[in-house]
Amino acid sequence: MRVMGIVVLLAVIDQSTQAADLNAPLPDKPTLATEIHRGMSEARRCNFMNNNMFDPDGLVTCTSISESRNTQLNPNYKPYSLGLHFETWYWEDMHITLMKTVHDKYNRQIAEDSRKFASPNWEVVRSYQRDLGVTDDQLLQIAETPAAGIKSMKERFSYWDAQLKAIGRLPN
């Protein structure tokens, strides 16, 4: 009886020490939405890195490093990059809008720097949306935009689309 217990124990130990199949797919595959959300979360992290002081240059540097790292690690990087650029654009656009009411030199500089980066980020957002087939409504849903804010967000989308169309950077 004791010998049989040892044989069963050895069989269990033998099974647990077998090598994993390195070509087996992982069971927890990300979705388009989770990758977009992951990019948004990274942009949020980048935004709050500078002691909660908004720094457009620092935000762009941080998100550029993050995007480069993600592109190297993931062959399908576009969903993450869409989220990253959307959230970065969101913070830039918000600061441009807020700084219209503040008239000191520091905040005017933040608005100017934000304006410099917002347009290229919005262009990337629109490009990835087209490539991935993600609608504005889906993007706002992933961003967890409250119902009360959807109309104003869509107005901001229209504003930035018009800016890009005016310089020939957005297809009709």
C-alpha positions as CSV (number, residue, x, y, z in Angstrom):
1,M,0.0,0.0,0.0
2,R,2.8,2.4,0.9
3,V,4.6,1.6,-2.4
4,M,1.5,2.4,-4.3
5,G,1.2,5.8,-2.6
6,I,4.8,6.6,-3.5
7,V,4.1,5.7,-7.1
8,V,1.1,8.0,-7.3
9,L,3.1,10.8,-5.6
10,L,5.9,10.3,-8.1
11,A,3.4,10.4,-11.0
12,V,2.0,13.7,-9.7
13,I,5.4,15.2,-9.2
14,D,6.4,14.1,-12.7
15,Q,3.4,15.8,-14.3
16,S,4.1,19.1,-12.5
17,T,7.7,19.3,-13.7
18,Q,6.9,18.8,-17.4
19,A,7.9,21.8,-19.5
20,A,5.2,24.2,-20.7
21,D,4.2,24.4,-24.4
22,L,5.8,27.7,-25.4
23,N,3.7,27.9,-28.5
24,A,0.4,27.5,-26.7
25,P,-1.9,30.6,-26.9
26,L,-2.5,32.4,-23.6
27,P,-6.0,32.0,-22.3
28,D,-6.4,35.7,-21.4
29,K,-6.4,37.4,-24.8
30,P,-6.9,41.2,-24.7
31,T,-9.8,42.8,-26.6
32,L,-9.8,45.9,-28.7
33,A,-11.5,47.7,-25.8
34,T,-9.1,46.5,-23.2
35,E,-6.1,47.6,-25.2
36,I,-7.6,51.0,-25.9
37,H,-8.3,51.4,-22.2
38,R,-4.8,50.3,-21.3
39,G,-3.4,53.1,-23.6
40,M,-5.7,55.6,-22.0
41,S,-4.6,54.5,-18.5
42,E,-0.9,55.0,-19.5
43,A,-1.6,58.5,-20.8
44,R,-3.3,59.3,-17.5
45,R,-0.3,58.0,-15.6
46,C,2.0,60.2,-17.8
47,N,-0.2,63.2,-17.2
48,F,0.2,63.0,-13.4
49,M,3.9,62.3,-13.3
50,N,5.0,65.9,-12.7
51,N,3.6,66.4,-9.2
52,N,0.1,66.8,-10.6
53,M,1.3,69.9,-12.6
54,F,0.3,69.7,-16.2
55,D,3.4,69.7,-18.4
56,P,2.6,69.3,-22.2
57,D,6.2,68.5,-23.1
58,G,6.6,66.0,-20.3
59,L,3.3,64.3,-21.3
60,V,4.3,64.0,-24.9
61,T,7.7,62.6,-24.0
62,C,6.3,60.1,-21.6
63,T,3.6,58.9,-24.0
64,S,6.1,58.7,-26.9
65,I,8.4,56.5,-24.8
66,S,5.4,54.3,-23.7
67,E,4.2,54.0,-27.3
68,S,7.7,53.0,-28.5
69,R,7.9,50.4,-25.8
70,N,4.5,49.0,-26.6
71,T,5.1,48.9,-30.3
72,Q,8.2,46.8,-29.8
73,L,6.4,44.4,-27.5
74,N,3.1,44.0,-29.3
75,P,2.7,43.3,-33.0
76,N,-0.9,44.7,-32.9
77,Y,-0.1,48.0,-31.2
78,K,-2.8,50.2,-32.8
79,P,-5.6,49.7,-30.2
80,Y,-3.2,50.7,-27.3
81,S,-1.8,53.6,-29.4
82,L,-5.4,54.8,-30.1
83,G,-6.1,54.9,-26.4
84,L,-2.8,56.5,-25.6
85,H,-3.2,59.3,-28.2
86,F,-6.9,59.8,-27.3
87,E,-6.2,60.4,-23.7
88,T,-3.2,62.6,-24.4
89,W,-5.3,64.7,-26.8
90,Y,-8.1,64.8,-24.1
91,W,-5.7,66.3,-21.5
92,E,-4.2,68.8,-24.0
93,D,-7.7,69.9,-25.3
94,M,-8.9,70.3,-21.7
95,H,-6.0,72.5,-20.8
96,I,-6.4,74.6,-23.9
97,T,-10.1,75.1,-23.0
98,L,-9.5,75.8,-19.3
99,M,-6.6,78.2,-19.9
100,K,-8.9,80.5,-22.0
101,T,-10.3,81.7,-18.7
102,V,-6.9,82.1,-17.0
103,H,-4.7,85.0,-18.0
104,D,-1.3,84.6,-16.3
105,K,1.8,83.9,-18.3
106,Y,2.4,80.3,-17.0
107,N,-1.1,79.1,-18.0
108,R,-1.0,80.8,-21.4
109,Q,2.3,78.9,-22.0
110,I,0.6,75.6,-21.1
111,A,-2.2,76.4,-23.5
112,E,0.2,77.3,-26.3
113,D,2.2,74.1,-25.7
114,S,-1.0,72.0,-25.5
115,R,-2.2,73.5,-28.8
116,K,1.1,72.5,-30.5
117,F,0.6,68.9,-29.5
118,A,-3.2,68.4,-29.6
119,S,-3.6,68.6,-33.4
120,P,-1.0,65.9,-34.2
121,N,-2.5,63.7,-31.5
122,W,-6.0,64.1,-32.8
123,E,-4.7,63.3,-36.3
124,V,-3.3,60.0,-34.9
125,V,-6.6,59.3,-33.1
126,R,-8.6,59.7,-36.3
127,S,-6.2,57.5,-38.3
128,Y,-6.3,54.6,-35.8
129,Q,-10.1,54.9,-35.5
130,R,-10.3,54.5,-39.3
131,D,-7.9,51.6,-39.3
132,L,-9.6,49.8,-36.4
133,G,-13.2,50.7,-37.3
134,V,-13.8,52.3,-33.8
135,T,-16.6,54.8,-33.8
136,D,-16.7,58.0,-31.7
137,D,-19.5,56.5,-29.6
138,Q,-17.4,53.4,-28.9
139,L,-14.3,55.5,-28.0
140,L,-16.4,57.6,-25.6
141,Q,-17.8,54.4,-24.1
142,I,-14.4,52.9,-23.5
143,A,-13.3,56.3,-22.0
144,E,-16.2,56.0,-19.6
145,T,-17.5,59.4,-20.6
146,P,-20.5,60.3,-18.5
147,A,-23.8,60.8,-20.5
148,A,-23.7,64.5,-19.5
149,G,-20.3,65.0,-21.2
150,I,-20.9,63.2,-24.5
151,K,-22.4,66.2,-26.3
152,S,-19.5,68.5,-25.4
153,M,-16.9,65.8,-26.3
154,K,-18.5,65.4,-29.7
155,E,-18.4,69.2,-30.1
156,R,-14.6,69.0,-29.3
157,F,-14.3,66.2,-31.9
158,S,-15.9,68.4,-34.5
159,Y,-13.7,71.3,-33.6
160,W,-10.5,69.3,-34.0
161,D,-11.8,67.6,-37.2
162,A,-12.4,71.1,-38.7
163,Q,-8.9,72.2,-37.7
164,L,-7.4,69.2,-39.5
165,K,-9.6,69.6,-42.5
166,A,-8.6,73.3,-42.8
167,I,-5.0,72.2,-43.2
168,G,-5.8,69.2,-45.4
169,R,-4.8,66.6,-42.8
170,L,-8.1,64.8,-42.5
171,P,-9.9,63.0,-45.3
172,N,-13.5,63.8,-45.9
